[in-house]
Amino acid sequence: MKFLPAVLCAALTFGTMACDGSREETMSSAAKPSAQQINPAPAVDRGTSMQTTDSGLQYEILQEGDGASPIVTSSVTVHYVGTLVDGTEFDSSVRRGTPATFPLNRVIQGWTEGLQLMKEGAKYRFTIPPELGYGEGGVPGTIPGGSTLIFEVELITVN
C-alpha cells in the first residue's frame, strides 16, 4: 500500500518517525481530531475551475508555476495541508514549518498523479477520492475508511 509522506514517515504527525528516520514530536491529544470531527462526506465540485482527470482526481489550480514538472520517479519537496471534506485537518507540513521531501512513486496514487500535473512554484488543491487515497481501510485513528481527502499542495522543487 502506498502512503502520503507524512503517513509513511511520520504517521501524519500523530506518530513518531520523520521521513529521514529521526524521531519527531507527537501531536498533543488536544490537537488530534476526535471521532466526532471525523465524518467523511462526498466530494463536492467547487465550481468551473475544478478539473477532473480520467481516474477521478479533481484539481484546481490556485497558482501557476513556471519551473520543472516531476515525473513518477522524481523526488519532490512540497508544502501541503491535508483535510477531510468536513474541514478537519489531519496533517500539515505548513503547520510543522518544514516542507516534506519524498519520492513521488512512494505516496498515494492521487498525489503521484496530481503532482505530475504541476510545475515548480505552483499551488493546487486536490480532491482525492478514496480509491486514489487510502481506500476503505483508511488510516486507523486518523483517516476513516472511504474518506475523500482534500490537499492544498505547493510544489517547491523537483529534486
C-alpha distance (Angstrom), angle and dihedral (degrees) to the residues before:
residue distance angle dihedral
M1 . . .
K2 3.81 . .
F3 3.79 120.2 .
L4 3.78 137.8 -164.5
P5 3.76 112.5 -101.7
A6 3.77 92.6 -104.0
V7 3.80 94.2 49.7
L8 3.78 92.9 43.4
C9 3.78 94.8 45.4
A10 3.79 108.1 20.3
A11 3.80 105.9 15.1
L12 3.80 89.7 -115.1
T13 3.83 89.8 -57.0
F14 3.80 89.7 -64.0
G15 3.78 88.7 91.1
T16 3.74 129.7 59.9
M17 3.81 110.7 -120.6
A18 3.82 122.9 91.3
C19 3.81 125.1 -152.2
D20 3.78 92.2 -100.2
G21 3.81 91.5 53.6
S22 3.81 94.4 -104.3
R23 3.78 122.6 124.9
E24 3.78 118.2 -93.7
E25 3.81 128.2 -160.0
T26 3.78 115.0 -97.5
M27 3.79 118.0 -121.4
S28 3.80 113.1 -107.6
S29 3.77 116.0 -103.8
A30 3.82 89.1 -116.2
A31 3.81 89.9 62.2
K32 3.80 94.9 48.4
P33 3.79 116.1 97.3
S34 3.78 113.7 -105.7
A35 3.78 123.5 -133.1
Q36 3.82 88.3 -101.8
Q37 3.82 91.6 55.5
I38 3.80 93.4 52.4
N39 3.76 107.3 75.3
P40 3.82 114.4 140.9
A41 3.78 118.5 -142.7
P42 3.79 132.1 178.5
A43 3.80 118.7 -82.5
V44 3.77 115.7 -98.9
D45 3.80 124.1 -146.3
R46 3.81 104.5 -118.8
G47 3.80 95.1 -150.9
T48 3.75 141.4 -79.4
S49 3.81 95.8 -34.8
M50 3.83 91.8 63.2
Q51 3.79 112.5 97.7
T52 3.80 127.2 -166.5
T53 3.80 126.9 -148.7
D54 3.82 123.8 -145.4
S55 3.82 89.5 -98.5
G56 3.82 92.7 56.7
L57 3.81 97.9 -103.7
Q58 3.80 109.5 144.1
Y59 3.78 120.7 -153.3
E60 3.75 139.3 177.7
I61 3.80 123.0 -163.4
L62 3.79 107.5 -131.4
Q63 3.81 95.2 171.2
E64 3.79 129.2 6.6
G65 3.78 119.4 -127.1
D66 3.79 128.6 -150.3
G67 3.80 103.8 -162.0
A68 3.78 134.7 85.1
S69 3.81 123.4 -44.4
P70 3.80 118.9 -133.6
I71 3.78 125.1 -123.0
V72 3.78 124.8 -147.9
T73 3.83 92.3 -89.1
S74 3.83 94.7 48.5
S75 3.75 125.5 110.0
V76 3.81 112.7 -135.1
T77 3.79 138.5 -165.7
V78 3.80 114.4 -143.8
H79 3.76 144.6 164.4
Y80 3.80 114.0 -140.9
V81 3.78 146.3 166.9
G82 3.81 118.5 -152.2
T83 3.80 122.6 -159.7
L84 3.75 139.7 166.2
V85 3.81 115.7 -117.2
D86 3.82 89.9 -97.0
G87 3.82 88.6 61.5
T88 3.80 97.3 -104.1
E89 3.81 106.4 148.6
F90 3.79 112.2 -138.2
D91 3.79 100.5 171.6
S92 3.80 139.6 6.9
S93 3.78 132.4 175.1
V94 3.80 85.3 -170.7
R95 3.82 91.4 60.5
R96 3.82 90.4 47.1
G97 3.81 89.0 50.0
T98 3.82 93.1 -132.4
P99 3.80 126.2 100.0
A100 3.80 116.9 -128.9
T101 3.81 122.7 -121.6
F102 3.80 120.0 -162.6
P103 3.81 144.1 144.0
L104 3.80 109.4 -90.5
N105 3.80 92.3 -135.7
R106 3.83 92.0 58.8
V107 3.82 99.2 64.7
I108 3.79 136.8 73.8
Q109 3.79 115.9 -62.6
G110 3.83 93.3 -109.9
W111 3.81 90.6 59.9
T112 3.80 94.2 43.6
E113 3.80 90.9 52.3
G114 3.79 97.7 38.3
L115 3.79 98.8 48.2
Q116 3.80 90.6 53.5
L117 3.83 87.5 63.2
M118 3.81 90.8 58.6
K119 3.80 135.4 81.6
E120 3.79 125.3 -148.9
G121 3.79 109.7 -78.3
A122 3.82 93.5 28.6
K123 3.78 125.7 125.2
Y124 3.81 119.5 -156.8
R125 3.78 136.6 176.0
F126 3.80 112.8 -137.4
T127 3.78 125.6 -162.9
I128 3.78 104.0 -161.0
P129 3.81 118.2 -165.4
P130 3.81 117.4 -141.6
E131 3.81 93.8 -101.7
L132 3.83 89.7 60.2
G133 3.80 92.6 41.1
Y134 3.79 129.8 37.2
G135 3.81 97.6 -36.7
E136 3.76 123.2 -151.3
G137 3.81 92.2 -31.5
G138 3.80 96.0 60.9
V139 3.80 117.7 179.5
P140 3.81 107.6 -62.9
G141 3.78 112.3 -116.8
T142 3.80 93.1 8.0
I143 3.81 115.1 45.7
P144 3.80 119.4 25.4
G145 3.79 118.0 -131.2
G146 3.80 114.0 -91.2
S147 3.81 93.5 24.5
T148 3.77 123.8 155.9
L149 3.80 108.9 -139.5
I150 3.81 129.2 -146.7
F151 3.79 118.8 -156.2
E152 3.78 131.1 179.4
V153 3.78 104.5 -158.0
E154 3.81 130.4 -174.6
L155 3.81 113.7 -164.1
I156 3.78 104.6 -143.3
T157 3.80 101.3 173.2
V158 3.77 142.9 -9.5
N159 3.80 105.0 -136.7
